[in-house]
Amino acid sequence: MEQYAESGNTREEIKSKLRQYFDGRIVRKDLTKKIKEGANVPVYVLEFLLGQYCSSDEDEVIEAGVRNVKRILADNFVRPDEAQKILSVLRQRGSYTIIDKITVNLNFKKDSYEAEFSNLGLKAIPISEEYPTKYDRLLCGGIWCIVQLDYEYIEEDKKNGIPIQIRKLTPIQMPHVDIDELKRGRKAFTKEEWMDVMLRSTGMEPDMLNNREKWLLLARMLPLVENNFNLCELGPRSTGKSHLYKEISPNSILVSGGQTTVANLFYNMARKTVGLVGLWDCVAFDEVAGISFKDKDGIQIMKDYMASGSFARGKEEKAASASMVFVGNINQSVDVLLKTSSLFDPFPPEMGTDTAFLDRMHCYVPGWEIPKFRPEHFTDDYGYM
């Protein structure tokens, strides 16, 4: 009983400090779970909306906020299969507000900025210079936004004019993080308290984990904060190996199935554009057993990049800072695996038996030491969003 009382007191103390130093930056994780079940949007988008509407301890305010978030998602979130329906409604009403991922590019020929909508499928939509200037992440892979659109068709401009205009754009994921503010707030927490805050921020409940398990889960975050950090995690199913890289961070991308091309991952020589390693802080490969390149030199280029943070394509050498993560399942016990093959057995032979590839790994997280997650492993407490 004393242990649970002490744990409860620690949680209240952490909650009080979060309220004091990070108010407006925290969210209750149980609310995320409730809405996530019926909304196909990344967790970090949900949490930003919840932070805006549910920043209170009062049940009535929280319930009203949850209703608001659900209504906003139902009315404004664009599903790719409903893009034409949304455009039709926009045309009929003359204006409409949507939630979509927006990327901005500079058109040198017109000397103007143009927006691209991920789910709505629109390209080359004019956008005011103030937005990419204020939110530079729009130019670096894009961010999720609430966008107010206007539709006005002018007969005289039908040849070159675009009837859709952006009236207002508001980011709904963090466009930037104030590191100095984070450092000031961090000073108020002990090491153990800050570990609990970080774990709850990813949705996990640290009170259900031992110290070793906490450190292993924190190790998963290393590629998100270290440049050119190569991490591998192999273990049983249901331990949440890929969840962090897909849902929690807006700065990482998960390559599902493991299949990709050199052009997509590194550099497209035809378009002269850099691939995923230049657009994201972390590139994670799910199901390492299925990793394959359509190009014969794909794995060799990957090894070169993992060693030096650069790669050669065509006549030039390109550099990037994205970390590499490889996650996959081990279907046998570790004892059997060690006797019959190696801990890299799930990798394709050209990677798992290549010592040059294995030498480039900075960290191997033993996934079999992480518990299979059950409902009690997920927190209902506050975490950083």
C-alpha positions in Angstrom: 0.0 0.0 0.0 2.8 2.4 0.8 4.4 1.8 -2.6 1.1 2.8 -4.4 0.7 5.8 -2.1 4.2 6.9 -2.9 3.6 6.4 -6.6 0.4 8.4 -6.4 2.2 11.3 -4.6 5.0 11.3 -7.2 2.4 11.4 -10.1 0.7 14.4 -8.5 4.0 16.2 -8.0 5.0 15.6 -11.6 1.5 16.7 -12.8 1.8 19.9 -10.7 5.3 20.7 -12.2 4.0 20.0 -15.8 1.1 22.4 -15.2 3.5 25.1 -13.8 6.2 24.9 -16.5 4.6 23.4 -19.6 1.0 24.5 -19.5 -0.4 24.5 -23.0 2.2 21.9 -24.0 0.7 18.9 -22.2 -2.3 16.6 -22.8 -4.1 13.8 -21.0 -3.2 10.6 -22.8 -6.5 8.8 -22.1 -8.3 11.4 -24.2 -6.0 10.6 -27.1 -6.9 6.9 -26.9 -10.7 7.7 -26.8 -10.6 9.8 -30.0 -7.8 7.8 -31.8 -10.1 4.7 -32.1 -12.4 6.6 -34.5 -10.0 9.0 -36.2 -7.4 8.0 -38.7 -5.0 10.9 -38.0 -1.5 10.8 -36.4 -1.5 11.0 -32.6 0.5 14.2 -32.5 -2.2 16.0 -34.5 -4.9 14.7 -32.1 -2.9 15.8 -29.1 -2.3 19.3 -30.4 -6.1 19.7 -30.8 -6.7 18.2 -27.4 -4.1 20.6 -25.9 -6.1 23.5 -27.3 -9.5 22.5 -26.2 -9.0 20.2 -23.1 -6.4 22.1 -21.2 -8.2 21.8 -17.8 -8.7 19.4 -14.9 -12.5 20.1 -14.8 -14.6 17.2 -16.2 -17.1 19.5 -17.8 -14.5 21.5 -19.7 -12.7 18.3 -20.8 -16.0 16.7 -22.1 -16.9 19.9 -24.0 -13.3 19.9 -25.4 -13.5 16.3 -26.6 -16.8 17.0 -28.3 -15.2 20.0 -30.1 -12.2 17.9 -31.2 -14.5 15.1 -32.5 -16.6 17.7 -34.4 -13.6 19.4 -35.9 -12.2 16.0 -37.1 -15.6 14.9 -38.5 -16.3 18.1 -40.3 -12.9 19.2 -41.5 -10.4 16.3 -41.7 -9.8 15.3 -45.4 -9.8 11.6 -46.2 -8.0 10.9 -49.5 -11.1 8.9 -50.8 -13.3 11.9 -50.1 -11.1 14.6 -51.8 -13.5 15.2 -54.7 -16.5 15.4 -52.4 -14.7 18.1 -50.3 -13.8 20.0 -53.5 -17.4 19.9 -54.6 -18.6 21.2 -51.2 -16.0 24.0 -51.4 -17.3 25.0 -54.9 -20.9 25.0 -53.8 -20.3 27.0 -50.6 -17.6 29.3 -51.8 -15.5 28.6 -48.7 -14.6 25.6 -46.5 -12.2 24.8 -43.7 -10.1 21.6 -43.9 -7.4 19.7 -42.0 -4.6 18.4 -44.2 -0.9 18.1 -44.4 0.5 21.1 -46.3 3.9 21.4 -48.0 5.1 24.6 -49.6 7.5 25.0 -52.5 9.0 28.1 -54.1 8.2 28.5 -57.8 11.2 30.3 -59.2 9.6 31.0 -62.6 6.7 32.9 -60.9 8.7 34.1 -57.9 5.9 32.9 -55.6 5.2 30.2 -53.0 2.8 27.4 -53.8 1.1 24.9 -51.5 0.6 21.2 -52.0 -2.2 19.4 -50.1 -1.4 15.8 -49.2 -4.9 14.2 -48.8 -6.9 16.7 -50.9 -4.5 16.2 -53.8 -4.2 19.8 -54.8 -0.9 21.3 -56.1 0.4 24.7 -57.1 -2.1 26.6 -54.9 -0.8 30.2 -54.3 0.0 30.9 -50.7 1.1 34.1 -48.9 4.8 34.5 -48.2 4.1 35.2 -44.5 3.3 31.5 -43.8 6.5 29.8 -45.0 8.5 32.7 -43.4 6.7 32.2 -40.1 6.5 28.4 -40.2 9.6 27.2 -42.0 8.6 23.5 -41.4 6.2 24.0 -44.3 9.2 24.1 -46.6 10.8 21.1 -45.0 8.5 18.1 -45.5 5.3 19.9 -44.5 3.1 20.1 -41.4 -0.6 19.4 -40.6 -2.7 22.6 -40.6 -6.2 23.9 -40.4 -6.7 25.8 -43.7 -9.6 28.1 -44.7 -10.1 27.9 -48.4 -12.1 30.2 -50.7 -13.4 29.2 -54.2 -14.1 31.9 -56.7 -14.2 31.1 -60.4 -13.5 34.1 -62.8 -14.3 33.6 -66.4 -11.6 35.9 -67.6 -8.9 33.9 -65.7 -10.0 30.5 -66.8 -6.9 29.9 -68.8 -4.2 30.4 -66.1 -6.2 31.4 -63.0 -6.7 29.0 -60.0 -10.2 29.4 -58.4 -9.0 28.1 -55.0 -7.3 30.5 -52.7 -5.9 30.1 -49.1 -7.6 32.6 -46.8 -6.0 31.5 -43.6 -3.6 28.8 -42.4 -3.0 27.6 -38.8 -0.6 24.9 -37.9 -2.0 22.1 -35.7 1.2 20.4 -34.9 4.2 22.1 -33.3 5.7 24.2 -36.1 8.8 24.6 -33.9 10.0 23.8 -30.3 11.5 26.4 -28.0 14.5 24.5 -26.7 15.4 27.3 -24.2 11.9 27.0 -22.7 12.2 23.2 -22.5 15.6 23.5 -20.7 14.2 26.0 -18.2 11.3 23.7 -17.4 13.5 20.6 -17.3 15.5 22.0 -14.4 12.5 21.5 -12.1 12.4 17.8 -12.5 14.7 15.0 -11.2 16.1 12.5 -13.6 13.6 9.8 -12.6 10.7 12.3 -12.9 11.8 13.4 -16.4 12.1 9.8 -17.5 8.5 9.2 -16.4 7.4 12.4 -18.3 9.1 11.2 -21.5 7.6 7.8 -21.3 4.1 9.1 -20.6 4.6 11.5 -23.5 4.9 8.4 -25.8 1.7 7.0 -24.2 3.4 4.4 -21.8 2.8 4.1 -18.1 6.2 4.0 -16.3 4.7 2.8 -13.0 4.1 -0.6 -14.8 7.7 -0.9 -15.9 10.9 -1.8 -14.1 14.0 0.4 -14.5 15.6 -1.7 -17.2 12.4 -1.6 -19.3 12.2 2.1 -18.9 15.7 2.6 -20.3 15.0 0.2 -23.3 11.9 2.2 -24.2 13.9 5.5 -23.9 16.6 4.0 -26.2 14.0 3.8 -29.0 14.0 7.7 -29.0 17.8 8.0 -29.6 17.4 8.2 -33.5 15.0 11.1 -33.0 17.5 13.2 -31.2 20.9 12.1 -32.7 21.9 12.7 -36.3 22.9 9.7 -38.4 22.2 7.2 -35.5 21.6 3.6 -36.7 19.4 1.5 -34.4 18.0 -2.0 -34.6 15.3 -3.6 -32.5 14.2 -7.2 -33.0 11.8 -8.9 -30.7 8.4 -10.6 -30.3 5.1 -9.1 -31.6 3.0 -6.7 -29.6 5.8 -4.7 -28.0 5.1 -1.5 -30.0 8.4 -1.5 -32.0 7.1 0.7 -34.8 4.5 2.8 -33.0 6.9 5.5 -31.9 8.2 6.2 -35.4 4.8 6.2 -37.1 2.5 8.0 -34.6 4.4 9.9 -31.9 6.9 12.0 -33.8 6.1 14.3 -36.8 9.8 14.1 -37.7 10.0 10.4 -38.6 8.6 8.2 -41.3 7.9 4.5 -41.3 8.6 2.6 -44.5 6.1 -0.2 -44.2 7.0 -3.6 -45.6 10.6 -2.5 -46.1 10.4 -2.2 -49.9 11.8 1.0 -51.4 14.0 2.4 -54.1 17.3 4.4 -54.1 15.5 7.3 -55.7 12.8 7.3 -53.0 15.2 6.8 -50.1 18.3 8.8 -51.2 18.2 10.8 -54.5 16.0 11.0 -57.6 18.4 11.7 -60.4 15.6 12.4 -62.9 13.9 15.0 -60.8 17.1 16.2 -59.0 15.4 15.9 -55.6 16.6 14.4 -52.4 14.8 11.4 -50.9 13.5 10.5 -47.5 16.9 10.8 -45.7 16.9 14.5 -46.6 13.3 15.2 -45.6 13.0 13.4 -42.2 15.0 13.2 -39.0 14.5 9.5 -38.8 13.7 6.8 -41.4 12.4 3.6 -39.9 12.0 0.3 -41.7 9.2 -2.0 -40.5 9.5 -5.8 -40.9 13.2 -6.0 -41.7 12.7 -9.4 -43.3 11.1 -7.7 -46.2 13.7 -5.1 -46.9 14.6 -5.0 -50.5 15.7 -2.5 -53.2 14.7 -2.5 -56.8 18.2 -1.2 -57.5 21.1 -3.7 -57.3 23.3 -1.1 -55.6 20.7 -0.1 -53.0 22.1 -1.9 -50.0 25.7 -0.7 -50.8 24.5 2.9 -51.0 22.7 2.4 -47.7 25.9 1.0 -46.1 27.8 4.0 -47.4 25.2 6.4 -45.9 25.1 4.6 -42.5 28.9 4.9 -42.2 29.4 8.5 -43.2 26.1 10.3 -43.5 26.7 10.8 -47.2 26.2 9.0 -50.4 27.2 9.3 -54.1 24.6 9.6 -56.8 25.6 10.6 -60.3 28.5 13.1 -60.3 27.8 14.4 -56.9 28.1 13.4 -53.3 25.1 14.2 -51.1 25.0 14.5 -47.3 22.0 14.1 -45.0 21.4 13.7 -41.2 18.5 11.3 -41.0 18.9 8.4 -38.6 18.1 4.8 -39.7 16.0 2.4 -37.7 15.3 -1.3 -38.4 12.6 -3.1 -36.5 11.3 -6.6 -37.0 10.0 -9.7 -35.3 11.9 -12.7 -33.8 9.6 -15.7 -33.9 11.9 -18.1 -32.0 13.3 -17.9 -28.5 16.6 -16.1 -28.2 18.4 -19.3 -26.9 17.4 -21.2 -30.0 18.3 -18.3 -32.3 21.8 -18.0 -30.8 22.4 -21.8 -31.2 21.2 -22.0 -34.8 22.1 -18.6 -36.4 22.5 -15.1 -34.9 20.5 -12.2 -33.4 20.3 -10.6 -36.9 18.6 -13.7 -38.4 15.4 -11.8 -39.4 17.3 -9.6 -41.8 17.7 -10.6 -45.5 20.9 -12.6 -46.0 22.7 -9.8 -47.9 22.3 -7.6 -44.7 22.2 -10.0 -41.8 25.3 -11.9 -42.7 27.3 -8.8 -44.0 29.7 -7.8 -41.2 30.2 -4.4 -42.9 26.5 -3.7 -42.5 26.3 -4.9 -38.9 29.4 -2.9 -37.9 27.4 0.3 -38.8 24.8 -0.3 -36.1 25.2 2.0 -33.1 22.6 0.3 -30.9 20.7 -3.0 -30.7 17.6 -2.9 -28.5 16.8 -6.4 -27.2 13.1 -6.4 -27.9 12.6 -9.7 -26.0 13.2 -7.8 -22.7 10.3 -5.4 -23.4 7.0 -6.7 -22.1 4.1 -7.4 -24.5 1.9 -4.4 -24.0 -1.5 -4.8 -22.2 -4.1 -2.1 -21.5 -2.5 -1.3 -18.2 0.8 -0.4 -19.8 -0.8 2.6 -21.5 -1.0 5.8 -19.4 -4.1 7.9 -18.6 -1.9 10.6 -17.1 -0.4 13.8 -18.6 2.4 13.8 -21.1 4.2 16.3 -23.3 2.5 16.6 -26.7 
